[in-house]
Amino acid sequence: MHPRFVVGRLGVADVVTVGNAGLGFLAVAAANVSPGLAARLILLAAIADGLDGVLARRYGGTDAGPYLDSLADVASFGVAPAMVVVAAVRAVWGFGSLRVAVAVAVAALFVVMAVTRLGMYTAYDADSDQTRGVPTTLAATILAAGVLVGFTDPFPLVGLTALLAALMVTTIPYPDLHTQDALVMGVVQALAILFPHRVGGGFAFGLLFLALAYLFLAPRFYWGR
């Protein structure tokens, strides 16, 4: 009658992975109260998403790991950023209008495409050094960093969400981040979480710049390709 993880079915990396899912839920719960707090929780989930990979390489993964990772990512990088977008739109446009319904539909599309992309990744790309389509973590990071820097005007925010949803299911190749680059990204994410408004929001702007640079440049110009 013991939980399965108690008897050694899950590894230390898997524990971090399911913690990522918990952060995704907290971000969803916080979205309507404070989109900024929800955005910071999404970025914290992104750090956990990178950390579980490091731990899996250090201590070994489990057969359940890839499936848990994709399930957790649905919560943290699919549902949570979509809810942040809806909350930001409703804060400006209120409730009940047609344009709000369109924004909710675009957010739902984002979730659908995130689930599709994660399923395709688990099936075909998990053992490769590159993946097809914009990673869900990257898409969520862009939306979260955008909210932190004040990019909450509904029209461009909904347009960006639709664009990222479409890009997640393209065949554009995205190489895995090199270790040093992932470390830099993680440090900037941590600083954006801890000090979102310091130095004029410079850390959040820096994170948004890095994420957008990877979005547009990595398929062709990432070093080592």
C-alpha positions as CSV (number, residue, x, y, z in Angstrom):
1,M,0.0,0.0,0.0
2,H,3.0,2.3,-0.3
3,P,3.0,5.1,-2.9
4,R,5.0,3.9,-5.9
5,F,7.7,6.5,-5.6
6,V,8.5,5.3,-2.1
7,V,9.6,1.9,-3.3
8,G,12.1,3.4,-5.8
9,R,10.0,3.7,-8.9
10,L,10.9,7.3,-9.4
11,G,14.3,9.1,-9.3
12,V,15.4,12.4,-7.9
13,A,14.9,14.0,-11.2
14,D,11.3,12.8,-11.4
15,V,10.6,14.5,-8.0
16,V,11.8,17.8,-9.4
17,T,9.6,17.2,-12.5
18,V,6.4,16.7,-10.5
19,G,7.3,19.8,-8.5
20,N,7.4,21.6,-11.9
21,A,3.8,20.4,-12.4
22,G,2.9,21.8,-8.9
23,L,4.4,25.2,-9.8
24,G,2.2,25.2,-13.0
25,F,-0.9,24.7,-10.9
26,L,0.1,27.5,-8.6
27,A,0.7,29.8,-11.6
28,V,-2.9,29.0,-12.8
29,A,-4.3,29.7,-9.4
30,A,-2.4,33.0,-9.2
31,A,-3.2,34.2,-12.7
32,N,-6.5,36.0,-11.9
33,V,-5.1,37.5,-8.7
34,S,-1.7,38.6,-10.1
35,P,-0.5,37.9,-13.6
36,G,2.9,39.1,-12.6
37,L,3.2,36.5,-9.8
38,A,1.9,33.8,-12.1
39,A,4.5,34.8,-14.7
40,R,7.3,34.4,-12.0
41,L,6.0,31.0,-11.1
42,I,6.1,29.9,-14.7
43,L,9.7,31.1,-14.9
44,L,10.5,29.1,-11.7
45,A,8.9,26.1,-13.3
46,A,11.2,26.6,-16.3
47,I,14.2,26.5,-14.0
48,A,12.9,23.3,-12.5
49,D,12.4,21.9,-16.0
50,G,16.1,22.5,-16.7
51,L,17.2,21.2,-13.3
52,D,15.5,17.9,-13.7
53,G,17.5,17.3,-16.9
54,V,20.7,18.0,-15.1
55,L,19.8,15.6,-12.3
56,A,18.8,12.9,-14.7
57,R,22.2,13.1,-16.4
58,R,23.9,13.2,-13.0
59,Y,22.0,10.5,-11.2
60,G,20.3,8.6,-14.0
61,G,16.8,8.8,-15.3
62,T,13.9,6.4,-15.1
63,D,11.5,5.0,-17.7
64,A,8.8,7.2,-16.3
65,G,10.9,10.4,-16.7
66,P,10.1,11.4,-20.2
67,Y,6.3,10.9,-19.7
68,L,6.3,12.8,-16.4
69,D,8.3,15.6,-18.0
70,S,5.7,16.1,-20.8
71,L,2.8,15.9,-18.4
72,A,4.3,18.5,-16.1
73,D,5.1,20.7,-19.1
74,V,1.4,20.7,-20.1
75,A,0.6,22.3,-16.8
76,S,3.5,24.7,-16.5
77,F,4.1,25.7,-20.1
78,G,0.7,25.0,-21.7
79,V,-2.2,25.8,-19.3
80,A,-0.4,28.3,-17.0
81,P,0.8,30.8,-19.7
82,A,-2.6,30.5,-21.4
83,M,-4.3,31.4,-18.2
84,V,-1.9,34.4,-17.7
85,V,-2.8,35.6,-21.2
86,V,-6.6,35.3,-20.4
87,A,-6.2,37.1,-17.1
88,A,-4.2,39.9,-18.7
89,V,-6.8,40.4,-21.4
90,R,-9.7,40.3,-18.9
91,A,-8.0,42.9,-16.8
92,V,-8.2,45.3,-19.7
93,W,-11.3,44.2,-21.6
94,G,-13.4,42.9,-18.8
95,F,-15.8,40.0,-19.3
96,G,-18.4,38.9,-21.8
97,S,-17.3,40.7,-25.0
98,L,-16.6,38.9,-28.3
99,R,-13.0,40.0,-28.3
100,V,-12.5,38.3,-24.9
101,A,-14.0,35.2,-26.3
102,V,-11.5,35.3,-29.2
103,A,-8.7,35.8,-26.7
104,V,-9.9,32.7,-24.7
105,A,-10.1,30.7,-28.0
106,V,-6.5,31.7,-28.9
107,A,-5.3,30.7,-25.4
108,A,-7.1,27.3,-25.8
109,L,-5.4,26.9,-29.1
110,F,-2.1,27.5,-27.4
111,V,-2.8,24.7,-24.9
112,V,-3.8,22.4,-27.8
113,M,-0.6,23.1,-29.7
114,A,1.5,22.7,-26.5
115,V,0.0,19.3,-25.9
116,T,0.5,18.3,-29.5
117,R,4.1,19.4,-29.5
118,L,4.9,17.7,-26.2
119,G,3.5,14.4,-27.5
120,M,5.5,14.6,-30.7
121,Y,8.6,15.5,-28.7
122,T,8.2,12.5,-26.4
123,A,7.6,10.2,-29.3
124,Y,10.2,11.4,-31.8
125,D,12.7,13.9,-30.4
126,A,13.4,13.0,-26.8
127,D,16.7,11.3,-27.6
128,S,17.9,13.8,-30.2
129,D,20.0,16.9,-29.8
130,Q,17.4,19.0,-31.5
131,T,13.7,19.2,-31.7
132,R,11.1,20.3,-34.2
133,G,8.9,23.3,-33.5
134,V,9.3,26.0,-30.8
135,P,9.8,24.3,-27.4
136,T,6.9,24.9,-25.0
137,T,9.3,26.1,-22.3
138,L,10.6,28.8,-24.7
139,A,7.1,29.9,-25.7
140,A,6.0,30.1,-22.0
141,T,9.2,32.0,-21.1
142,I,8.5,34.6,-23.8
143,L,4.9,35.1,-22.6
144,A,5.9,35.2,-18.9
145,A,8.8,37.6,-19.5
146,G,6.6,39.8,-21.7
147,V,4.0,40.1,-18.9
148,L,6.8,41.0,-16.4
149,V,8.0,43.8,-18.6
150,G,4.5,45.2,-19.1
151,F,3.7,43.7,-22.5
152,T,0.0,43.3,-21.6
153,D,-1.8,45.2,-24.3
154,P,-4.4,42.6,-25.4
155,F,-4.1,42.9,-29.2
156,P,-0.3,42.3,-29.5
157,L,-0.4,39.8,-26.5
158,V,-3.1,37.7,-28.1
159,G,-1.3,37.9,-31.5
160,L,2.0,36.8,-30.0
161,T,0.2,33.9,-28.3
162,A,-1.3,32.8,-31.6
163,L,2.1,33.0,-33.3
164,L,3.8,30.9,-30.7
165,A,1.0,28.4,-30.8
166,A,1.5,28.0,-34.5
167,L,5.3,27.8,-34.3
168,M,5.1,25.0,-31.7
169,V,3.9,22.6,-34.3
170,T,6.1,23.6,-37.2
171,T,9.1,21.5,-38.4
172,I,11.6,24.3,-37.7
173,P,14.6,22.7,-36.0
174,Y,15.6,24.0,-32.6
175,P,19.0,22.7,-31.2
176,D,19.3,22.0,-27.5
177,L,20.9,24.7,-25.5
178,H,24.6,24.2,-24.7
179,T,25.2,23.7,-20.9
180,Q,26.8,27.2,-20.5
181,D,24.0,28.9,-22.4
182,A,21.3,27.0,-20.3
183,L,23.2,28.2,-17.2
184,V,23.1,31.8,-18.3
185,M,19.4,31.5,-19.1
186,G,18.7,30.0,-15.7
187,V,20.6,32.8,-13.9
188,V,18.7,35.5,-15.8
189,Q,15.4,33.7,-15.1
190,A,16.3,33.6,-11.4
191,L,17.1,37.3,-11.3
192,A,13.9,38.1,-13.2
193,I,12.0,36.1,-10.6
194,L,13.7,37.6,-7.6
195,F,14.0,41.2,-8.9
196,P,11.3,41.7,-11.5
197,H,11.1,45.5,-11.0
198,R,14.8,46.3,-10.2
199,V,16.8,48.4,-12.6
200,G,13.7,49.3,-14.5
201,G,12.8,45.6,-15.0
202,G,16.2,45.1,-16.6
203,F,16.4,41.4,-15.7
204,A,13.0,40.6,-17.2
205,F,13.9,42.6,-20.3
206,G,17.2,40.7,-20.5
207,L,15.4,37.4,-20.3
208,L,12.9,38.4,-23.0
209,F,15.8,39.5,-25.2
210,L,17.6,36.2,-24.8
211,A,14.4,34.2,-25.4
212,L,13.5,36.1,-28.5
213,A,17.0,35.8,-29.8
214,Y,16.9,32.1,-29.4
215,L,13.4,32.0,-31.0
216,F,14.5,33.8,-34.2
217,L,18.2,33.0,-34.5
218,A,18.7,29.5,-33.1
219,P,17.3,27.5,-36.1
220,R,20.1,28.8,-38.4
221,F,22.7,30.6,-36.4
222,Y,23.2,28.8,-33.1
223,W,26.9,28.1,-32.6
224,G,27.9,24.5,-33.0
225,R,25.3,23.8,-35.7
